[in-house]
Amino acid sequence: MTINCKGKLIDLSSPKVMGILNVTPDSFYDGGGHKNEAEILKHVEQMLNEGATFIDVGAYSSRPNADHVSETDELKRIIPIINLILKAFPETLLSIDTFRSQVAKACIDAGACMINDISAGKLDDHMLQTIAKLRVPYIMMHMRGTPQTMQQQTNYTNLVKDVLFYFSERIAKAKDLGIADVIIDPGFGFAKTLEQNFELLNQLELFKIIEKPLLVGISRKSMIYKTLETSAKEALNGTSVLNTVSLQKGASILRVHDVKEAMECIKLTRLLDC
């Protein structure tokens, strides 16, 4: 199971780590944490040295009830960061966390190699066509509504079946347009209650039926720290536990804030007969 990133084939049959770089002032864990170029480059270098295959850059916070950011402001935030990173680390495989087709195109033109869309094309009617033209890997996530409304849309007939149907429909549209490399993300925390997140994780192996690489992004999320009655800052151990479970159930990519610990999860689970 491979994806093509700027002519480089990445084998996802061996799980990979995607390090998170938020350049927003209001992300739930590290919002506003990178205050200048030196700090950004130091953080990226650390994630690469610790084993990250991809760096996922986001300039629009998708936490529940996040403030809306204009397309112009998103581009003003993210393009200089792409240029900064690729000047310092030219071989970096940058994923761009955006649901806007024009932002996606501008970022790929600037040197990024992959798009990570929380809406699977549902928030921008031009996204799938844009991805098809760009010929880049595309991460499609399950979500209902928008980051501002998703937590009011948690009623499902059957959660796992509904999410599987969602992906079958979105993948069919992508296939019709000729999009070759699709990765699916069940969307932990997006239009799902705490209990639904664990229901989804408990049945994660069922997503193998889709026959697409599976990305899991549960790093320091509220499903961990609310369950443990702690905070995002104290949720690293819980993150490692659930990342391990995710790997055992078929995750191909772990999207995380803490690359070193995620790599340790991968190294240890490789030695198990899962």
C-alpha positions as a Markdown table, in Angstrom:
| # | Residue | x | y | z |
|---|---|---|---|---|
| 1 | Met | 0.0 | 0.0 | 0.0 |
| 2 | Thr | 1.9 | 3.0 | -1.3 |
| 3 | Ile | 1.2 | 6.7 | -2.0 |
| 4 | Asn | 3.1 | 9.0 | -4.4 |
| 5 | Cys | 4.5 | 12.1 | -2.7 |
| 6 | Lys | 6.4 | 14.3 | -5.2 |
| 7 | Gly | 7.6 | 11.3 | -7.1 |
| 8 | Lys | 8.6 | 9.4 | -3.9 |
| 9 | Leu | 6.7 | 6.3 | -3.1 |
| 10 | Ile | 5.8 | 6.0 | 0.6 |
| 11 | Asp | 5.0 | 2.5 | 1.7 |
| 12 | Leu | 2.2 | 2.6 | 4.2 |
| 13 | Ser | 2.2 | -1.1 | 4.9 |
| 14 | Ser | 4.6 | -0.1 | 7.6 |
| 15 | Pro | 2.9 | 2.6 | 9.8 |
| 16 | Lys | 4.2 | 6.1 | 9.6 |
| 17 | Val | 4.0 | 9.2 | 11.8 |
| 18 | Met | 2.6 | 12.6 | 10.8 |
| 19 | Gly | 3.8 | 15.4 | 13.0 |
| 20 | Ile | 1.4 | 18.3 | 13.7 |
| 21 | Leu | 2.5 | 21.9 | 13.2 |
| 22 | Asn | -0.3 | 24.3 | 14.0 |
| 23 | Val | 0.3 | 27.9 | 13.0 |
| 24 | Thr | -3.0 | 29.1 | 14.5 |
| 25 | Pro | -3.4 | 31.1 | 17.7 |
| 26 | Asp | -6.3 | 29.0 | 19.0 |
| 27 | Ser | -5.6 | 25.3 | 18.4 |
| 28 | Phe | -6.7 | 23.2 | 21.4 |
| 29 | Tyr | -3.3 | 22.0 | 22.5 |
| 30 | Asp | -0.5 | 24.1 | 20.9 |
| 31 | Gly | -2.3 | 27.2 | 19.7 |
| 32 | Gly | 0.1 | 30.2 | 19.6 |
| 33 | Gly | 3.0 | 28.0 | 20.7 |
| 34 | His | 5.2 | 28.8 | 17.8 |
| 35 | Lys | 5.9 | 32.5 | 18.0 |
| 36 | Asn | 8.7 | 33.0 | 15.5 |
| 37 | Glu | 10.5 | 31.4 | 12.6 |
| 38 | Ala | 13.3 | 30.0 | 14.8 |
| 39 | Glu | 10.8 | 28.2 | 17.1 |
| 40 | Ile | 8.9 | 26.8 | 14.1 |
| 41 | Leu | 12.1 | 25.4 | 12.5 |
| 42 | Lys | 13.3 | 24.0 | 15.7 |
| 43 | His | 10.0 | 22.2 | 16.2 |
| 44 | Val | 10.0 | 20.8 | 12.6 |
| 45 | Glu | 13.6 | 19.7 | 12.9 |
| 46 | Gln | 12.8 | 17.9 | 16.2 |
| 47 | Met | 9.9 | 16.1 | 14.6 |
| 48 | Leu | 11.9 | 15.1 | 11.6 |
| 49 | Asn | 14.8 | 13.8 | 13.7 |
| 50 | Glu | 12.4 | 11.8 | 15.9 |
| 51 | Gly | 11.1 | 10.0 | 12.8 |
| 52 | Ala | 8.2 | 11.9 | 11.3 |
| 53 | Thr | 7.6 | 11.0 | 7.7 |
| 54 | Phe | 5.1 | 13.8 | 7.1 |
| 55 | Ile | 4.6 | 17.3 | 8.7 |
| 56 | Asp | 1.0 | 18.4 | 8.7 |
| 57 | Val | 0.7 | 22.2 | 8.6 |
| 58 | Gly | -2.6 | 23.9 | 9.6 |
| 59 | Ala | -3.6 | 27.5 | 9.6 |
| 60 | Tyr | -7.3 | 27.1 | 10.4 |
| 61 | Ser | -8.2 | 25.7 | 13.8 |
| 62 | Ser | -10.8 | 22.9 | 13.5 |
| 63 | Arg | -11.4 | 22.5 | 17.2 |
| 64 | Pro | -15.1 | 22.7 | 18.3 |
| 65 | Asn | -16.4 | 26.3 | 18.1 |
| 66 | Ala | -13.2 | 27.6 | 16.6 |
| 67 | Asp | -13.2 | 31.1 | 15.2 |
| 68 | His | -13.8 | 31.4 | 11.4 |
| 69 | Val | -10.7 | 32.4 | 9.5 |
| 70 | Ser | -10.9 | 34.0 | 6.0 |
| 71 | Glu | -9.3 | 32.3 | 3.0 |
| 72 | Thr | -7.0 | 35.3 | 2.6 |
| 73 | Asp | -5.8 | 35.1 | 6.2 |
| 74 | Glu | -5.3 | 31.3 | 6.0 |
| 75 | Leu | -3.1 | 31.8 | 3.0 |
| 76 | Lys | -1.2 | 34.7 | 4.7 |
| 77 | Arg | -0.5 | 32.4 | 7.6 |
| 78 | Ile | 0.5 | 29.2 | 5.8 |
| 79 | Ile | 2.4 | 30.1 | 2.6 |
| 80 | Pro | 5.3 | 31.8 | 4.4 |
| 81 | Ile | 5.6 | 28.7 | 6.7 |
| 82 | Ile | 5.8 | 26.3 | 3.7 |
| 83 | Asn | 8.5 | 28.5 | 2.2 |
| 84 | Leu | 10.4 | 28.7 | 5.5 |
| 85 | Ile | 10.3 | 24.9 | 6.1 |
| 86 | Leu | 11.2 | 23.9 | 2.6 |
| 87 | Lys | 14.1 | 26.3 | 2.5 |
| 88 | Ala | 15.6 | 24.8 | 5.6 |
| 89 | Phe | 14.6 | 21.2 | 5.0 |
| 90 | Pro | 14.0 | 20.8 | 1.3 |
| 91 | Glu | 13.1 | 17.1 | 1.4 |
| 92 | Thr | 10.3 | 17.5 | 3.9 |
| 93 | Leu | 7.0 | 16.0 | 2.9 |
| 94 | Leu | 4.4 | 18.6 | 3.9 |
| 95 | Ser | 0.8 | 17.8 | 4.3 |
| 96 | Ile | -1.6 | 20.8 | 4.3 |
| 97 | Asp | -4.6 | 20.8 | 6.7 |
| 98 | Thr | -7.2 | 22.7 | 4.7 |
| 99 | Phe | -10.7 | 22.3 | 3.4 |
| 100 | Arg | -10.4 | 25.1 | 0.8 |
| 101 | Ser | -9.5 | 24.2 | -2.8 |
| 102 | Gln | -7.7 | 27.5 | -3.5 |
| 103 | Val | -5.6 | 27.2 | -0.4 |
| 104 | Ala | -4.8 | 23.6 | -1.4 |
| 105 | Lys | -3.7 | 24.6 | -4.9 |
| 106 | Ala | -1.5 | 27.5 | -3.6 |
| 107 | Cys | 0.2 | 25.2 | -1.0 |
| 108 | Ile | 0.9 | 22.5 | -3.5 |
| 109 | Asp | 2.3 | 25.1 | -5.9 |
| 110 | Ala | 4.5 | 26.3 | -3.0 |
| 111 | Gly | 6.0 | 22.8 | -2.6 |
| 112 | Ala | 3.6 | 20.8 | -0.3 |
| 113 | Cys | 2.8 | 17.3 | -1.4 |
| 114 | Met | -0.5 | 16.2 | 0.2 |
| 115 | Ile | -3.8 | 17.7 | 1.3 |
| 116 | Asn | -5.6 | 16.8 | 4.6 |
| 117 | Asp | -9.2 | 17.8 | 4.3 |
| 118 | Ile | -11.4 | 17.6 | 7.4 |
| 119 | Ser | -14.5 | 17.8 | 5.2 |
| 120 | Ala | -13.7 | 15.3 | 2.4 |
| 121 | Gly | -14.6 | 17.9 | -0.1 |
| 122 | Lys | -18.0 | 18.7 | 1.4 |
| 123 | Leu | -17.1 | 22.3 | 2.5 |
| 124 | Asp | -15.7 | 23.3 | -1.0 |
| 125 | Asp | -17.4 | 22.0 | -4.1 |
| 126 | His | -14.2 | 22.5 | -6.1 |
| 127 | Met | -11.9 | 20.5 | -3.8 |
| 128 | Leu | -12.1 | 17.1 | -5.3 |
| 129 | Gln | -11.7 | 18.4 | -8.9 |
| 130 | Thr | -8.7 | 20.4 | -7.6 |
| 131 | Ile | -7.0 | 17.4 | -6.0 |
| 132 | Ala | -7.6 | 15.4 | -9.3 |
| 133 | Lys | -5.8 | 18.1 | -11.3 |
| 134 | Leu | -3.0 | 18.4 | -8.8 |
| 135 | Arg | -2.5 | 14.6 | -8.6 |
| 136 | Val | -1.5 | 14.6 | -5.0 |
| 137 | Pro | -2.5 | 12.2 | -2.1 |
| 138 | Tyr | -5.7 | 13.3 | -0.4 |
| 139 | Ile | -6.7 | 12.6 | 3.2 |
| 140 | Met | -10.5 | 12.7 | 3.6 |
| 141 | Met | -11.9 | 12.9 | 7.1 |
| 142 | His | -15.4 | 12.1 | 8.3 |
| 143 | Met | -17.2 | 15.2 | 9.8 |
| 144 | Arg | -20.7 | 16.6 | 9.8 |
| 145 | Gly | -21.3 | 20.3 | 9.5 |
| 146 | Thr | -18.5 | 22.7 | 10.2 |
| 147 | Pro | -16.1 | 23.1 | 13.1 |
| 148 | Gln | -18.5 | 25.7 | 14.4 |
| 149 | Thr | -21.6 | 23.4 | 14.2 |
| 150 | Met | -20.3 | 19.8 | 14.3 |
| 151 | Gln | -20.9 | 19.1 | 18.0 |
| 152 | Gln | -24.7 | 19.6 | 17.4 |
| 153 | Gln | -24.7 | 16.9 | 14.8 |
| 154 | Thr | -24.0 | 13.7 | 16.7 |
| 155 | Asn | -27.1 | 11.7 | 16.0 |
| 156 | Tyr | -26.4 | 8.5 | 14.0 |
| 157 | Thr | -28.6 | 5.5 | 13.1 |
| 158 | Asn | -25.5 | 3.3 | 13.4 |
| 159 | Leu | -22.3 | 5.2 | 13.9 |
| 160 | Val | -19.8 | 2.8 | 12.2 |
| 161 | Lys | -22.1 | 1.9 | 9.3 |
| 162 | Asp | -22.9 | 5.6 | 8.8 |
| 163 | Val | -19.2 | 6.5 | 8.7 |
| 164 | Leu | -18.4 | 3.6 | 6.4 |
| 165 | Phe | -21.2 | 4.7 | 4.0 |
| 166 | Tyr | -19.9 | 8.3 | 4.1 |
| 167 | Phe | -16.5 | 7.1 | 2.9 |
| 168 | Ser | -17.8 | 4.8 | 0.3 |
| 169 | Glu | -19.7 | 7.7 | -1.3 |
| 170 | Arg | -16.7 | 10.1 | -1.0 |
| 171 | Ile | -14.2 | 7.6 | -2.4 |
| 172 | Ala | -16.5 | 6.8 | -5.3 |
| 173 | Lys | -16.6 | 10.5 | -6.2 |
| 174 | Ala | -12.8 | 10.7 | -5.9 |
| 175 | Lys | -12.3 | 7.6 | -8.0 |
| 176 | Asp | -14.6 | 9.0 | -10.8 |
| 177 | Leu | -12.4 | 12.0 | -11.0 |
| 178 | Gly | -9.2 | 9.9 | -11.2 |
| 179 | Ile | -7.8 | 10.6 | -7.7 |
| 180 | Ala | -5.4 | 7.7 | -7.1 |
| 181 | Asp | -4.1 | 8.1 | -3.6 |
| 182 | Val | -6.8 | 8.4 | -0.9 |
| 183 | Ile | -6.3 | 8.1 | 2.8 |
| 184 | Ile | -9.3 | 7.9 | 5.2 |
| 185 | Asp | -9.6 | 9.5 | 8.7 |
| 186 | Pro | -12.6 | 8.5 | 10.8 |
| 187 | Gly | -12.5 | 11.9 | 12.5 |
| 188 | Phe | -12.2 | 11.3 | 16.2 |
| 189 | Gly | -13.7 | 14.3 | 18.0 |
| 190 | Phe | -15.5 | 15.6 | 14.9 |
| 191 | Ala | -19.3 | 15.4 | 15.2 |
| 192 | Lys | -19.0 | 12.7 | 17.7 |
| 193 | Thr | -19.6 | 12.4 | 21.5 |
| 194 | Leu | -17.0 | 11.0 | 23.9 |
| 195 | Glu | -18.8 | 7.7 | 23.9 |
| 196 | Gln | -19.0 | 7.6 | 20.1 |
| 197 | Asn | -15.3 | 8.2 | 19.8 |
| 198 | Phe | -14.6 | 5.0 | 21.8 |
| 199 | Glu | -17.3 | 3.1 | 19.9 |
| 200 | Leu | -15.5 | 4.1 | 16.7 |
| 201 | Leu | -12.1 | 3.1 | 18.1 |
| 202 | Asn | -13.4 | -0.2 | 19.4 |
| 203 | Gln | -14.5 | -1.1 | 15.9 |
| 204 | Leu | -11.7 | 0.5 | 14.0 |
| 205 | Glu | -10.6 | -2.8 | 12.3 |
| 206 | Leu | -13.9 | -2.7 | 10.3 |
| 207 | Phe | -12.4 | 0.1 | 8.2 |
| 208 | Lys | -10.1 | -2.4 | 6.5 |
| 209 | Ile | -13.1 | -3.3 | 4.3 |
| 210 | Ile | -12.5 | 0.0 | 2.5 |
| 211 | Glu | -9.0 | -1.0 | 1.5 |
| 212 | Lys | -7.5 | 2.4 | 1.9 |
| 213 | Pro | -4.8 | 3.5 | 4.2 |
| 214 | Leu | -6.2 | 4.6 | 7.6 |
| 215 | Leu | -5.1 | 7.7 | 9.4 |
| 216 | Val | -5.8 | 8.1 | 13.1 |
| 217 | Gly | -5.7 | 11.5 | 14.8 |
| 218 | Ile | -6.4 | 11.2 | 18.5 |
| 219 | Ser | -3.4 | 13.0 | 19.9 |
| 220 | Arg | -4.2 | 14.7 | 23.2 |
| 221 | Lys | -7.9 | 15.0 | 22.3 |
| 222 | Ser | -10.7 | 15.4 | 24.8 |
| 223 | Met | -11.7 | 11.8 | 24.5 |
| 224 | Ile | -8.5 | 11.1 | 26.4 |
| 225 | Tyr | -8.2 | 13.9 | 28.9 |
| 226 | Lys | -11.9 | 14.2 | 29.7 |
| 227 | Thr | -12.0 | 10.4 | 30.4 |
| 228 | Leu | -9.0 | 10.7 | 32.6 |
| 229 | Glu | -10.2 | 13.9 | 34.2 |
| 230 | Thr | -7.0 | 15.7 | 33.3 |
| 231 | Ser | -5.9 | 18.2 | 30.5 |
| 232 | Ala | -4.5 | 18.1 | 27.0 |
| 233 | Lys | -1.1 | 18.9 | 28.4 |
| 234 | Glu | -1.3 | 15.8 | 30.6 |
| 235 | Ala | -2.7 | 13.5 | 28.0 |
| 236 | Leu | 0.5 | 12.1 | 26.4 |
| 237 | Asn | 0.4 | 8.7 | 28.2 |
| 238 | Gly | -3.3 | 8.2 | 27.2 |
| 239 | Thr | -2.4 | 9.2 | 23.7 |
| 240 | Ser | 0.3 | 6.5 | 23.5 |
| 241 | Val | -2.2 | 3.9 | 24.8 |
| 242 | Leu | -4.8 | 4.7 | 22.2 |
| 243 | Asn | -2.2 | 5.0 | 19.4 |
| 244 | Thr | -1.1 | 1.5 | 20.3 |
| 245 | Val | -4.7 | 0.3 | 20.1 |
| 246 | Ser | -5.1 | 2.0 | 16.7 |
| 247 | Leu | -2.0 | 0.4 | 15.3 |
| 248 | Gln | -3.2 | -3.0 | 16.4 |
| 249 | Lys | -6.5 | -2.3 | 14.6 |
| 250 | Gly | -4.9 | -1.3 | 11.3 |
| 251 | Ala | -3.8 | 2.4 | 11.5 |
| 252 | Ser | -1.3 | 3.3 | 8.7 |
| 253 | Ile | -0.6 | 6.8 | 9.9 |
| 254 | Leu | -0.6 | 8.3 | 13.3 |
| 255 | Arg | -1.1 | 12.1 | 13.3 |
| 256 | Val | 0.4 | 13.3 | 16.5 |
| 257 | His | 1.9 | 16.2 | 18.5 |
| 258 | Asp | 4.6 | 13.9 | 20.1 |
| 259 | Val | 6.5 | 12.1 | 17.4 |
| 260 | Lys | 9.1 | 10.3 | 19.5 |
| 261 | Glu | 6.4 | 8.6 | 21.6 |
| 262 | Ala | 4.4 | 7.6 | 18.5 |
| 263 | Met | 7.4 | 6.1 | 16.9 |
| 264 | Glu | 8.0 | 4.1 | 20.1 |
| 265 | Cys | 4.4 | 2.8 | 19.8 |
| 266 | Ile | 5.1 | 1.7 | 16.2 |
| 267 | Lys | 8.4 | 0.0 | 17.1 |
| 268 | Leu | 6.9 | -2.0 | 19.9 |
| 269 | Thr | 3.7 | -3.1 | 18.1 |
| 270 | Arg | 5.8 | -4.3 | 15.2 |
| 271 | Leu | 7.0 | -7.1 | 17.5 |
| 272 | Leu | 3.5 | -8.3 | 18.3 |
| 273 | Asp | 1.4 | -10.7 | 16.3 |
| 274 | Cys | -1.6 | -8.3 | 15.8 |
